[in-house]
Amino acid sequence: MSKDDSIIKIARCPVCYMKEIDEFLTYDEKDELYYCRKCCFEGTAQDTKRIFDSYLRNKYPKMG
Ligand SMILES: [Zn+2]
């Protein structure tokens, strides 16, 4: 179950998330890249996770 949660989190666009927009990414299996149709974000699952992590760390510096 927790594995599914992380996939949902990764599938959310971090750039739109920062603007408080809930936009899901499109995954291209061939390129192994995630794309956002709302903004011009594209990146791997690791890129997406890293942006999320640094954003959450800045927003909640006392957590973790
Ligand atoms: Zn986006």
N, CA, C, O and the ligand as a Tripos MOL2 file, in Angstrom:
@<TRIPOS>MOLECULE
protein
  257   255    65     0     0
PROTEIN
NO_CHARGES

@<TRIPOS>ATOM
      1 N           0.8270   -1.2080    0.0000 N.3       1 MET1
      2 CA          0.0000    0.0000    0.0000 C.3       1 MET1
      3 C           0.8690    1.2700    0.0000 C.2       1 MET1
      4 O           0.5830    2.2210   -0.7270 O.2       1 MET1
      5 N           1.9300    1.2770    0.8180 N.am      2 SER2
      6 CA          2.7780    2.4570    0.8630 C.3       2 SER2
      7 C           3.4920    2.6800   -0.4760 C.2       2 SER2
      8 O           3.8310    3.8100   -0.8280 O.2       2 SER2
      9 N           3.7110    1.6000   -1.2080 N.am      3 LYS3
     10 CA          4.3290    1.7220   -2.5230 C.3       3 LYS3
     11 C           3.4040    2.5140   -3.4560 C.2       3 LYS3
     12 O           3.8620    3.3620   -4.2220 O.2       3 LYS3
     13 N           2.1130    2.2320   -3.3830 N.am      4 ASP4
     14 CA          1.1480    2.9530   -4.2000 C.3       4 ASP4
     15 C           1.1290    4.4440   -3.8550 C.2       4 ASP4
     16 O           0.9980    5.2880   -4.7420 O.2       4 ASP4
     17 N           1.2590    4.7610   -2.5740 N.am      5 ASP5
     18 CA          1.2710    6.1510   -2.1420 C.3       5 ASP5
     19 C           2.4150    6.9350   -2.7840 C.2       5 ASP5
     20 O           2.2350    8.0730   -3.2160 O.2       5 ASP5
     21 N           3.5880    6.3130   -2.8410 N.am      6 SER6
     22 CA          4.7400    7.0100   -3.3870 C.3       6 SER6
     23 C           4.5780    7.2410   -4.8900 C.2       6 SER6
     24 O           5.0420    8.2470   -5.4260 O.2       6 SER6
     25 N           3.9180    6.3020   -5.5590 N.am      7 ILE7
     26 CA          3.6820    6.4680   -6.9920 C.3       7 ILE7
     27 C           2.7430    7.6550   -7.2310 C.2       7 ILE7
     28 O           2.9510    8.4560   -8.1430 O.2       7 ILE7
     29 N           1.7060    7.7510   -6.3940 N.am      8 ILE8
     30 CA          0.7650    8.8650   -6.5250 C.3       8 ILE8
     31 C           1.4810   10.1890   -6.2940 C.2       8 ILE8
     32 O           1.2400   11.1710   -6.9960 O.2       8 ILE8
     33 N           2.3630   10.2000   -5.3010 N.am      9 LYS9
     34 CA          3.1000   11.4190   -4.9840 C.3       9 LYS9
     35 C           4.0060   11.8150   -6.1560 C.2       9 LYS9
     36 O           4.0640   12.9860   -6.5310 O.2       9 LYS9
     37 N           4.6990   10.8540   -6.7200 N.am     10 ILE10
     38 CA          5.6080   11.1110   -7.8290 C.3      10 ILE10
     39 C           4.8350   11.5830   -9.0600 C.2      10 ILE10
     40 O           5.3130   12.4210   -9.8250 O.2      10 ILE10
     41 N           3.6310   11.0300   -9.2370 N.am     11 ALA11
     42 CA          2.8590   11.3640  -10.4250 C.3      11 ALA11
     43 C           2.2520   12.7590  -10.3750 C.2      11 ALA11
     44 O           1.6140   13.1930  -11.3350 O.2      11 ALA11
     45 N           2.4470   13.4700   -9.2580 N.am     12 ARG12
     46 CA          1.9600   14.8340   -9.1560 C.3      12 ARG12
     47 C           3.0440   15.8110   -9.6140 C.2      12 ARG12
     48 O           4.2180   15.6380   -9.2860 O.2      12 ARG12
     49 N           2.6520   16.8300  -10.3670 N.am     13 CYS13
     50 CA          3.6420   17.7930  -10.8600 C.3      13 CYS13
     51 C           4.1320   18.6720   -9.7180 C.2      13 CYS13
     52 O           3.3280   19.3710   -9.1010 O.2      13 CYS13
     53 N           5.4460   18.6570   -9.4150 N.am     14 PRO14
     54 CA          5.9710   19.4520   -8.3020 C.3      14 PRO14
     55 C           5.9070   20.9530   -8.5710 C.2      14 PRO14
     56 O           5.7190   21.7460   -7.6480 O.2      14 PRO14
     57 N           6.0630   21.3380   -9.8290 N.am     15 VAL15
     58 CA          6.0400   22.7700  -10.1740 C.3      15 VAL15
     59 C           4.6410   23.3340   -9.9860 C.2      15 VAL15
     60 O           4.4700   24.4240   -9.4390 O.2      15 VAL15
     61 N           3.6420   22.5880  -10.4420 N.am     16 CYS16
     62 CA          2.2570   23.0200  -10.2570 C.3      16 CYS16
     63 C           1.8710   22.9400   -8.7840 C.2      16 CYS16
     64 O           1.1210   23.7810   -8.2890 O.2      16 CYS16
     65 N           2.3820   21.9310   -8.0870 N.am     17 TYR17
     66 CA          2.0890   21.7460   -6.6640 C.3      17 TYR17
     67 C           2.5290   22.9670   -5.8580 C.2      17 TYR17
     68 O           1.8450   23.3740   -4.9190 O.2      17 TYR17
     69 N           3.6700   23.5490   -6.2240 N.am     18 MET18
     70 CA          4.1730   24.7450   -5.5450 C.3      18 MET18
     71 C           3.2350   25.9240   -5.7550 C.2      18 MET18
     72 O           3.1810   26.8410   -4.9350 O.2      18 MET18
     73 N           2.4980   25.8920   -6.8580 N.am     19 LYS19
     74 CA          1.5420   26.9730   -7.1460 C.3      19 LYS19
     75 C           0.1420   26.5890   -6.6590 C.2      19 LYS19
     76 O          -0.8540   27.2320   -6.9930 O.2      19 LYS19
     77 N           0.1010   25.5180   -5.8590 N.am     20 GLU20
     78 CA         -1.1540   25.0230   -5.3060 C.3      20 GLU20
     79 C          -2.1330   24.5820   -6.3880 C.2      20 GLU20
     80 O          -3.3470   24.7460   -6.2600 O.2      20 GLU20
     81 N          -1.5740   24.0180   -7.4580 N.am     21 ILE21
     82 CA         -2.3960   23.4290   -8.5170 C.3      21 ILE21
     83 C          -2.1650   21.9190   -8.4770 C.2      21 ILE21
     84 O          -1.0250   21.4550   -8.4590 O.2      21 ILE21
     85 N          -3.2510   21.1680   -8.4630 N.am     22 ASP22
     86 CA         -3.1310   19.7140   -8.4250 C.3      22 ASP22
     87 C          -3.1720   19.1740   -9.8510 C.2      22 ASP22
     88 O          -4.2410   18.9530  -10.4200 O.2      22 ASP22
     89 N          -1.9870   18.9680  -10.4110 N.am     23 GLU23
     90 CA         -1.9150   18.4870  -11.7910 C.3      23 GLU23
     91 C          -1.1000   17.1920  -11.8270 C.2      23 GLU23
     92 O          -0.0160   17.1210  -11.2470 O.2      23 GLU23
     93 N          -1.6100   16.1930  -12.4940 N.am     24 PHE24
     94 CA         -0.8980   14.9210  -12.5720 C.3      24 PHE24
     95 C           0.0080   14.8780  -13.8000 C.2      24 PHE24
     96 O          -0.2730   15.4800  -14.8360 O.2      24 PHE24
     97 N           1.0910   14.1510  -13.6420 N.am     25 LEU25
     98 CA          2.0620   14.0240  -14.7250 C.3      25 LEU25
     99 C           1.6990   12.8590  -15.6390 C.2      25 LEU25
    100 O           1.0930   11.8720  -15.2220 O.2      25 LEU25
    101 N           2.0880   13.0110  -16.8820 N.am     26 THR26
    102 CA          1.9530   11.9280  -17.8420 C.3      26 THR26
    103 C           3.2790   11.1860  -17.9060 C.2      26 THR26
    104 O           4.3360   11.8010  -18.0490 O.2      26 THR26
    105 N           3.2200    9.8690  -17.8000 N.am     27 TYR27
    106 CA          4.4590    9.0920  -17.8120 C.3      27 TYR27
    107 C           4.6950    8.5000  -19.1990 C.2      27 TYR27
    108 O           3.8290    7.8290  -19.7610 O.2      27 TYR27
    109 N           5.8750    8.7610  -19.7340 N.am     28 ASP28
    110 CA          6.2630    8.2080  -21.0240 C.3      28 ASP28
    111 C           7.1730    7.0070  -20.7790 C.2      28 ASP28
    112 O           8.3400    7.1630  -20.4200 O.2      28 ASP28
    113 N           6.6320    5.8280  -20.9730 N.am     29 GLU29
    114 CA          7.4010    4.6080  -20.6800 C.3      29 GLU29
    115 C           8.6280    4.4690  -21.5660 C.2      29 GLU29
    116 O           9.6480    3.9330  -21.1320 O.2      29 GLU29
    117 N           8.5420    4.9410  -22.7880 N.am     30 LYS30
    118 CA          9.6490    4.8190  -23.7340 C.3      30 LYS30
    119 C          10.8570    5.6430  -23.2760 C.2      30 LYS30
    120 O          11.9890    5.1580  -23.2750 O.2      30 LYS30
    121 N          10.5970    6.8990  -22.8850 N.am     31 ASP31
    122 CA         11.6700    7.7870  -22.4360 C.3      31 ASP31
    123 C          11.9060    7.6940  -20.9350 C.2      31 ASP31
    124 O          12.8990    8.2170  -20.4280 O.2      31 ASP31
    125 N          10.9800    7.0160  -20.2070 N.am     32 GLU32
    126 CA         11.0340    6.9470  -18.7480 C.3      32 GLU32
    127 C          11.0660    8.3320  -18.1260 C.2      32 GLU32
    128 O          11.8120    8.5920  -17.1820 O.2      32 GLU32
    129 N          10.2380    9.2180  -18.6760 N.am     33 LEU33
    130 CA         10.1600   10.5940  -18.1860 C.3      33 LEU33
    131 C           8.7170   10.9440  -17.8610 C.2      33 LEU33
    132 O           7.7740   10.4290  -18.4620 O.2      33 LEU33
    133 N           8.5780   11.8390  -16.8890 N.am     34 TYR34
    134 CA          7.2580   12.3630  -16.5390 C.3      34 TYR34
    135 C           7.0950   13.7380  -17.1780 C.2      34 TYR34
    136 O           8.0170   14.5540  -17.1700 O.2      34 TYR34
    137 N           5.9170   13.9800  -17.7270 N.am     35 TYR35
    138 CA          5.6210   15.2630  -18.3430 C.3      35 TYR35
    139 C           4.4080   15.8940  -17.6820 C.2      35 TYR35
    140 O           3.4820   15.2080  -17.2500 O.2      35 TYR35
    141 N           4.4400   17.2350  -17.6140 N.am     36 CYS36
    142 CA          3.2600   17.9670  -17.1560 C.3      36 CYS36
    143 C           2.6710   18.6970  -18.3480 C.2      36 CYS36
    144 O           3.3810   19.3550  -19.1080 O.2      36 CYS36
    145 N           1.3640   18.5690  -18.4980 N.am     37 ARG37
    146 CA          0.7070   19.2300  -19.6300 C.3      37 ARG37
    147 C           0.3000   20.6560  -19.2930 C.2      37 ARG37
    148 O          -0.0580   21.4340  -20.1770 O.2      37 ARG37
    149 N           0.3560   20.9970  -18.0000 N.am     38 LYS38
    150 CA         -0.0660   22.3340  -17.5750 C.3      38 LYS38
    151 C           1.0960   23.3260  -17.6470 C.2      38 LYS38
    152 O           0.9510   24.4350  -18.1620 O.2      38 LYS38
    153 N           2.2590   22.9040  -17.1180 N.am     39 CYS39
    154 CA          3.4500   23.7250  -17.2460 C.3      39 CYS39
    155 C           4.4230   22.9460  -18.1360 C.2      39 CYS39
    156 O           4.0330   21.9500  -18.7450 O.2      39 CYS39
    157 N           5.6730   23.3800  -18.2180 N.am     40 CYS40
    158 CA          6.5910   22.7080  -19.1390 C.3      40 CYS40
    159 C           7.5210   21.7490  -18.4020 C.2      40 CYS40
    160 O           8.5890   21.4160  -18.9160 O.2      40 CYS40
    161 N           7.1290   21.2920  -17.1890 N.am     41 PHE41
    162 CA          7.9840   20.3880  -16.4280 C.3      41 PHE41
    163 C           8.1260   19.0380  -17.1150 C.2      41 PHE41
    164 O           7.1560   18.4670  -17.6120 O.2      41 PHE41
    165 N           9.3670   18.5410  -17.1310 N.am     42 GLU42
    166 CA          9.6000   17.1550  -17.5090 C.3      42 GLU42
    167 C          10.7990   16.6560  -16.7360 C.2      42 GLU42
    168 O          11.7560   17.3970  -16.5130 O.2      42 GLU42
    169 N          10.7480   15.3790  -16.3210 N.am     43 GLY43
    170 CA         11.8610   14.8410  -15.5630 C.3      43 GLY43
    171 C          11.6340   13.3890  -15.2130 C.2      43 GLY43
    172 O          10.5490   12.8420  -15.4110 O.2      43 GLY43
    173 N          12.6820   12.7730  -14.6870 N.am     44 THR44
    174 CA         12.5690   11.3840  -14.2490 C.3      44 THR44
    175 C          11.8560   11.3380  -12.9050 C.2      44 THR44
    176 O          11.6080   12.3730  -12.2850 O.2      44 THR44
    177 N          11.5280   10.1250  -12.4600 N.am     45 ALA45
    178 CA         10.8980    9.9470  -11.1530 C.3      45 ALA45
    179 C          11.8050   10.5140  -10.0610 C.2      45 ALA45
    180 O          11.3220   11.1100   -9.0980 O.2      45 ALA45
    181 N          13.1120   10.3290  -10.2100 N.am     46 GLN46
    182 CA         14.0750   10.8380   -9.2170 C.3      46 GLN46
    183 C          14.0910   12.3620   -9.1990 C.2      46 GLN46
    184 O          14.1230   12.9680   -8.1280 O.2      46 GLN46
    185 N          14.0680   12.9870  -10.3720 N.am     47 ASP47
    186 CA         14.0230   14.4540  -10.4580 C.3      47 ASP47
    187 C          12.7950   14.9870   -9.7340 C.2      47 ASP47
    188 O          12.8640   15.9210   -8.9350 O.2      47 ASP47
    189 N          11.6690   14.3540  -10.0460 N.am     48 THR48
    190 CA         10.3940   14.7780   -9.4710 C.3      48 THR48
    191 C          10.4230   14.6770   -7.9570 C.2      48 THR48
    192 O           9.9960   15.5880   -7.2480 O.2      48 THR48
    193 N          10.9410   13.5350   -7.4670 N.am     49 LYS49
    194 CA         11.0020   13.3010   -6.0290 C.3      49 LYS49
    195 C          11.9380   14.3060   -5.3540 C.2      49 LYS49
    196 O          11.6560   14.7880   -4.2570 O.2      49 LYS49
    197 N          13.0490   14.6140   -6.0180 N.am     50 ARG50
    198 CA         14.0280   15.5370   -5.4470 C.3      50 ARG50
    199 C          13.4340   16.9380   -5.3090 C.2      50 ARG50
    200 O          13.6410   17.6070   -4.2970 O.2      50 ARG50
    201 N          12.7030   17.3730   -6.3180 N.am     51 ILE51
    202 CA         12.0770   18.7000   -6.2730 C.3      51 ILE51
    203 C          11.0490   18.7530   -5.1540 C.2      51 ILE51
    204 O          10.9600   19.7380   -4.4220 O.2      51 ILE51
    205 N          10.2650   17.6670   -5.0300 N.am     52 PHE52
    206 CA          9.2750   17.5830   -3.9520 C.3      52 PHE52
    207 C           9.9640   17.6420   -2.5930 C.2      52 PHE52
    208 O           9.5430   18.3890   -1.7100 O.2      52 PHE52
    209 N          11.0150   16.8600   -2.4290 N.am     53 ASP53
    210 CA         11.7190   16.7860   -1.1500 C.3      53 ASP53
    211 C          12.2730   18.1450   -0.7440 C.2      53 ASP53
    212 O          12.1200   18.5550    0.4060 O.2      53 ASP53
    213 N          12.9160   18.8510   -1.6780 N.am     54 SER54
    214 CA         13.5200   20.1360   -1.3370 C.3      54 SER54
    215 C          12.4360   21.1770   -1.0720 C.2      54 SER54
    216 O          12.6010   22.0500   -0.2200 O.2      54 SER54
    217 N          11.3190   21.0790   -1.8120 N.am     55 TYR55
    218 CA         10.2180   22.0140   -1.5800 C.3      55 TYR55
    219 C           9.6240   21.8170   -0.1910 C.2      55 TYR55
    220 O           9.3930   22.7800    0.5410 O.2      55 TYR55
    221 N           9.3760   20.5440    0.1670 N.am     56 LEU56
    222 CA          8.7800   20.2550    1.4690 C.3      56 LEU56
    223 C           9.7370   20.6120    2.6080 C.2      56 LEU56
    224 O           9.3130   21.0360    3.6830 O.2      56 LEU56
    225 N          11.0350   20.4330    2.3510 N.am     57 ARG57
    226 CA         12.0370   20.7600    3.3740 C.3      57 ARG57
    227 C          12.0770   22.2680    3.6240 C.2      57 ARG57
    228 O          12.2440   22.7120    4.7600 O.2      57 ARG57
    229 N          11.9200   23.0600    2.5410 N.am     58 ASN58
    230 CA         11.9030   24.5110    2.6880 C.3      58 ASN58
    231 C          10.6270   24.9920    3.3570 C.2      58 ASN58
    232 O          10.6280   25.9570    4.1220 O.2      58 ASN58
    233 N           9.5380   24.2970    3.0500 N.am     59 LYS59
    234 CA          8.2520   24.7260    3.5960 C.3      59 LYS59
    235 C           8.1140   24.3250    5.0580 C.2      59 LYS59
    236 O           7.5640   25.0690    5.8700 O.2      59 LYS59
    237 N           8.6140   23.1530    5.3780 N.am     60 TYR60
    238 CA          8.5370   22.6650    6.7570 C.3      60 TYR60
    239 C           9.9400   22.3410    7.2600 C.2      60 TYR60
    240 O          10.2790   21.1670    7.4080 O.2      60 TYR60
    241 N          10.7690   23.3620    7.5290 N.am     61 PRO61
    242 CA         12.1820   23.1170    7.8830 C.3      61 PRO61
    243 C          12.3790   22.3300    9.1710 C.2      61 PRO61
    244 O          13.4360   21.7300    9.3650 O.2      61 PRO61
    245 N          11.3970   22.3190   10.0440 N.am     62 LYS62
    246 CA         11.5900   21.6180   11.3160 C.3      62 LYS62
    247 C          11.1820   20.1550   11.2360 C.2      62 LYS62
    248 O          11.3900   19.3950   12.1810 O.2      62 LYS62
    249 N          10.6020   19.7640   10.1120 N.am     63 MET63
    250 CA         10.2010   18.3640    9.9690 C.3      63 MET63
    251 C          11.3400   17.5370    9.3770 C.2      63 MET63
    252 O          12.1060   18.0390    8.5550 O.2      63 MET63
    253 N          11.4540   16.3050    9.7770 N.am     64 GLY64
    254 CA         12.4680   15.4170    9.2420 C.3      64 GLY64
    255 C          13.7950   15.6890    9.8770 C.2      64 GLY64
    256 O          14.7830   15.0310    9.5490 O.2      64 GLY64
    257 ZN          3.1480   21.2870  -13.9010 Zn       65 ZN65
@<TRIPOS>BOND
     1     1     2 1
     2     2     3 1
     3     3     4 2
     4     3     5 am
     5     5     6 1
     6     6     7 1
     7     7     8 2
     8     7     9 am
     9     9    10 1
    10    10    11 1
    11    11    12 2
    12    11    13 am
    13    13    14 1
    14    14    15 1
    15    15    16 2
    16    15    17 am
    17    17    18 1
    18    18    19 1
    19    19    20 2
    20    19    21 am
    21    21    22 1
    22    22    23 1
    23    23    24 2
    24    23    25 am
    25    25    26 1
    26    26    27 1
    27    27    28 2
    28    27    29 am
    29    29    30 1
    30    30    31 1
    31    31    32 2
    32    31    33 am
    33    33    34 1
    34    34    35 1
    35    35    36 2
    36    35    37 am
    37    37    38 1
    38    38    39 1
    39    39    40 2
    40    39    41 am
    41    41    42 1
    42    42    43 1
    43    43    44 2
    44    43    45 am
    45    45    46 1
    46    46    47 1
    47    47    48 2
    48    47    49 am
    49    49    50 1
    50    50    51 1
    51    51    52 2
    52    51    53 am
    53    53    54 1
    54    54    55 1
    55    55    56 2
    56    55    57 am
    57    57    58 1
    58    58    59 1
    59    59    60 2
    60    59    61 am
    61    61    62 1
    62    62    63 1
    63    63    64 2
    64    63    65 am
    65    65    66 1
    66    66    67 1
    67    67    68 2
    68    67    69 am
    69    69    70 1
    70    70    71 1
    71    71    72 2
    72    71    73 am
    73    73    74 1
    74    74    75 1
    75    75    76 2
    76    75    77 am
    77    77    78 1
    78    78    79 1
    79    79    80 2
    80    79    81 am
    81    81    82 1
    82    82    83 1
    83    83    84 2
    84    83    85 am
    85    85    86 1
    86    86    87 1
    87    87    88 2
    88    87    89 am
    89    89    90 1
    90    90    91 1
    91    91    92 2
    92    91    93 am
    93    93    94 1
    94    94    95 1
    95    95    96 2
    96    95    97 am
    97    97    98 1
    98    98    99 1
    99    99   100 2
   100    99   101 am
   101   101   102 1
   102   102   103 1
   103   103   104 2
   104   103   105 am
   105   105   106 1
   106   106   107 1
   107   107   108 2
   108   107   109 am
   109   109   110 1
   110   110   111 1
   111   111   112 2
   112   111   113 am
   113   113   114 1
   114   114   115 1
   115   115   116 2
   116   115   117 am
   117   117   118 1
   118   118   119 1
   119   119   120 2
   120   119   121 am
   121   121   122 1
   122   122   123 1
   123   123   124 2
   124   123   125 am
   125   125   126 1
   126   126   127 1
   127   127   128 2
   128   127   129 am
   129   129   130 1
   130   130   131 1
   131   131   132 2
   132   131   133 am
   133   133   134 1
   134   134   135 1
   135   135   136 2
   136   135   137 am
   137   137   138 1
   138   138   139 1
   139   139   140 2
   140   139   141 am
   141   141   142 1
   142   142   143 1
   143   143   144 2
   144   143   145 am
   145   145   146 1
   146   146   147 1
   147   147   148 2
   148   147   149 am
   149   149   150 1
   150   150   151 1
   151   151   152 2
   152   151   153 am
   153   153   154 1
   154   154   155 1
   155   155   156 2
   156   155   157 am
   157   157   158 1
   158   158   159 1
   159   159   160 2
   160   159   161 am
   161   161   162 1
   162   162   163 1
   163   163   164 2
   164   163   165 am
   165   165   166 1
   166   166   167 1
   167   167   168 2
   168   167   169 am
   169   169   170 1
   170   170   171 1
   171   171   172 2
   172   171   173 am
   173   173   174 1
   174   174   175 1
   175   175   176 2
   176   175   177 am
   177   177   178 1
   178   178   179 1
   179   179   180 2
   180   179   181 am
   181   181   182 1
   182   182   183 1
   183   183   184 2
   184   183   185 am
   185   185   186 1
   186   186   187 1
   187   187   188 2
   188   187   189 am
   189   189   190 1
   190   190   191 1
   191   191   192 2
   192   191   193 am
   193   193   194 1
   194   194   195 1
   195   195   196 2
   196   195   197 am
   197   197   198 1
   198   198   199 1
   199   199   200 2
   200   199   201 am
   201   201   202 1
   202   202   203 1
   203   203   204 2
   204   203   205 am
   205   205   206 1
   206   206   207 1
   207   207   208 2
   208   207   209 am
   209   209   210 1
   210   210   211 1
   211   211   212 2
   212   211   213 am
   213   213   214 1
   214   214   215 1
   215   215   216 2
   216   215   217 am
   217   217   218 1
   218   218   219 1
   219   219   220 2
   220   219   221 am
   221   221   222 1
   222   222   223 1
   223   223   224 2
   224   223   225 am
   225   225   226 1
   226   226   227 1
   227   227   228 2
   228   227   229 am
   229   229   230 1
   230   230   231 1
   231   231   232 2
   232   231   233 am
   233   233   234 1
   234   234   235 1
   235   235   236 2
   236   235   237 am
   237   237   238 1
   238   238   239 1
   239   239   240 2
   240   239   241 am
   241   241   242 1
   242   242   243 1
   243   243   244 2
   244   243   245 am
   245   245   246 1
   246   246   247 1
   247   247   248 2
   248   247   249 am
   249   249   250 1
   250   250   251 1
   251   251   252 2
   252   251   253 am
   253   253   254 1
   254   254   255 1
   255   255   256 2
@<TRIPOS>SUBSTRUCTURE
     1 MET1         2 RESIDUE 1 A MET
     2 SER2         6 RESIDUE 1 A SER
     3 LYS3        10 RESIDUE 1 A LYS
     4 ASP4        14 RESIDUE 1 A ASP
     5 ASP5        18 RESIDUE 1 A ASP
     6 SER6        22 RESIDUE 1 A SER
     7 ILE7        26 RESIDUE 1 A ILE
     8 ILE8        30 RESIDUE 1 A ILE
     9 LYS9        34 RESIDUE 1 A LYS
    10 ILE10       38 RESIDUE 1 A ILE
    11 ALA11       42 RESIDUE 1 A ALA
    12 ARG12       46 RESIDUE 1 A ARG
    13 CYS13       50 RESIDUE 1 A CYS
    14 PRO14       54 RESIDUE 1 A PRO
    15 VAL15       58 RESIDUE 1 A VAL
    16 CYS16       62 RESIDUE 1 A CYS
    17 TYR17       66 RESIDUE 1 A TYR
    18 MET18       70 RESIDUE 1 A MET
    19 LYS19       74 RESIDUE 1 A LYS
    20 GLU20       78 RESIDUE 1 A GLU
    21 ILE21       82 RESIDUE 1 A ILE
    22 ASP22       86 RESIDUE 1 A ASP
    23 GLU23       90 RESIDUE 1 A GLU
    24 PHE24       94 RESIDUE 1 A PHE
    25 LEU25       98 RESIDUE 1 A LEU
    26 THR26      102 RESIDUE 1 A THR
    27 TYR27      106 RESIDUE 1 A TYR
    28 ASP28      110 RESIDUE 1 A ASP
    29 GLU29      114 RESIDUE 1 A GLU
    30 LYS30      118 RESIDUE 1 A LYS
    31 ASP31      122 RESIDUE 1 A ASP
    32 GLU32      126 RESIDUE 1 A GLU
    33 LEU33      130 RESIDUE 1 A LEU
    34 TYR34      134 RESIDUE 1 A TYR
    35 TYR35      138 RESIDUE 1 A TYR
    36 CYS36      142 RESIDUE 1 A CYS
    37 ARG37      146 RESIDUE 1 A ARG
    38 LYS38      150 RESIDUE 1 A LYS
    39 CYS39      154 RESIDUE 1 A CYS
    40 CYS40      158 RESIDUE 1 A CYS
    41 PHE41      162 RESIDUE 1 A PHE
    42 GLU42      166 RESIDUE 1 A GLU
    43 GLY43      170 RESIDUE 1 A GLY
    44 THR44      174 RESIDUE 1 A THR
    45 ALA45      178 RESIDUE 1 A ALA
    46 GLN46      182 RESIDUE 1 A GLN
    47 ASP47      186 RESIDUE 1 A ASP
    48 THR48      190 RESIDUE 1 A THR
    49 LYS49      194 RESIDUE 1 A LYS
    50 ARG50      198 RESIDUE 1 A ARG
    51 ILE51      202 RESIDUE 1 A ILE
    52 PHE52      206 RESIDUE 1 A PHE
    53 ASP53      210 RESIDUE 1 A ASP
    54 SER54      214 RESIDUE 1 A SER
    55 TYR55      218 RESIDUE 1 A TYR
    56 LEU56      222 RESIDUE 1 A LEU
    57 ARG57      226 RESIDUE 1 A ARG
    58 ASN58      230 RESIDUE 1 A ASN
    59 LYS59      234 RESIDUE 1 A LYS
    60 TYR60      238 RESIDUE 1 A TYR
    61 PRO61      242 RESIDUE 1 A PRO
    62 LYS62      246 RESIDUE 1 A LYS
    63 MET63      250 RESIDUE 1 A MET
    64 GLY64      254 RESIDUE 1 A GLY
    65 ZN65       257 GROUP 0 **** ****
